[in-house]
Amino acid sequence: MDTLKQRRVPDLLTDLVTQTTTLFRSEVRLARAEMSEKISEATTGLALAVIGAVLLMPALVILMTGGVSALVQNGMSPAMAALAVGGGALILGIILLWIGLNRLRAENLAPQRTMQQLQHDAALAKDQVTS
């Protein structure tokens, strides 16, 4: 006779509750760990976006000053230096802002591993029930 058929129903129910509780606790730990990781990514994204925004402000001032200097002086040396510095800061600010905002997208913050694990667990449970 198979060992599963020899076990009593209360023993099987106790095992089911124990295994379900253990699985649930594991899933909660996984979700917490993944959410902590996602919060860290969001914090980094926000910091990069703020740095990018801060760099954009003086970049615009420098570019405008450089443009004014170029028109007033009609000489390229000081104005071109200001334009080069302002243009570099502008490009860097745009890149940092873009990276930071991309990290803040909702699909990047979703707990993907937890969702996959829950789907896997549900499929396994369904297979166990149908077997």
C-alpha positions in Angstrom: 0.0 0.0 0.0 1.2 3.5 -0.8 2.4 5.5 2.2 0.1 8.4 1.3 -3.0 6.2 1.5 -1.9 5.0 5.0 -1.8 8.5 6.4 -4.8 9.8 8.2 -6.8 12.8 7.0 -5.9 14.9 10.1 -2.2 14.3 9.5 -2.6 15.3 5.8 -4.5 18.4 6.8 -1.8 19.3 9.4 0.9 18.9 6.8 -1.1 21.0 4.3 -1.5 23.8 6.8 2.2 23.7 7.8 3.5 23.7 4.2 1.1 26.5 3.2 2.2 28.6 6.2 5.8 28.0 5.4 5.2 28.9 1.7 3.3 32.0 2.7 6.1 33.2 5.0 8.7 32.6 2.3 6.7 34.6 -0.2 6.4 37.5 2.3 10.1 37.5 2.9 10.8 37.5 -0.8 8.3 40.3 -1.3 9.9 42.4 1.5 13.4 41.9 0.1 12.4 42.7 -3.4 10.4 45.8 -2.3 13.5 47.0 -0.4 15.5 46.6 -3.5 13.0 48.5 -5.6 12.8 51.3 -3.0 16.6 51.6 -3.2 16.4 51.8 -7.0 13.7 54.5 -6.8 15.8 56.5 -4.4 18.8 56.3 -6.7 16.6 57.3 -9.7 15.2 60.2 -7.8 18.7 61.4 -6.7 19.9 61.2 -10.3 16.8 63.2 -11.5 17.4 65.9 -8.9 21.1 66.1 -9.8 20.1 66.4 -13.4 17.6 69.1 -12.7 20.1 71.0 -10.6 22.7 70.8 -13.4 20.2 72.1 -16.0 19.5 75.3 -14.2 23.1 76.7 -14.2 23.6 75.2 -17.6 20.9 77.4 -19.0 22.3 80.5 -17.2 25.8 79.8 -18.6 24.5 79.2 -22.1 22.5 82.5 -22.0 25.5 84.3 -20.6 27.7 82.8 -23.3 25.3 83.8 -26.0 25.1 87.3 -24.7 28.8 87.5 -24.4 29.2 86.3 -28.0 26.8 88.9 -29.4 28.3 91.7 -27.3 31.9 91.0 -27.8 31.6 89.5 -31.3 34.8 87.6 -30.3 34.7 83.9 -29.9 37.1 83.1 -27.1 35.3 83.9 -23.9 31.9 83.3 -25.3 32.8 80.0 -26.9 34.3 78.8 -23.6 31.1 79.7 -21.8 29.0 78.0 -24.5 31.2 74.9 -24.3 30.9 74.7 -20.5 27.2 75.4 -20.6 26.6 72.9 -23.4 28.5 70.2 -21.6 26.5 70.8 -18.4 23.3 70.8 -20.3 24.0 67.5 -22.0 25.1 65.9 -18.7 22.0 67.3 -16.9 19.7 65.9 -19.6 21.4 62.5 -19.5 21.2 62.2 -15.7 17.6 63.4 -15.7 16.6 60.9 -18.4 18.3 58.0 -16.5 16.7 59.0 -13.2 13.2 59.3 -14.6 13.6 55.9 -16.4 14.4 54.3 -13.0 11.2 55.8 -11.5 8.9 54.1 -14.1 6.2 51.9 -12.5 7.3 48.7 -14.4 10.8 49.1 -13.0 9.4 49.3 -9.4 7.1 46.2 -9.6 8.3 43.2 -7.7 8.9 40.9 -10.7 10.6 38.0 -9.0 7.8 37.8 -6.4 5.2 37.9 -9.1 6.9 35.1 -11.0 7.4 33.0 -7.8 3.7 33.4 -6.9 2.7 32.3 -10.4 5.0 29.3 -10.2 3.6 28.4 -6.7 0.0 28.7 -8.0 0.8 26.4 -10.9 2.4 23.9 -8.6 -0.6 24.0 -6.3 -2.9 23.5 -9.2 -0.9 20.5 -10.4 -1.0 19.0 -6.9 -4.7 19.4 -6.6 -5.4 17.9 -10.1 -3.0 14.9 -9.5 
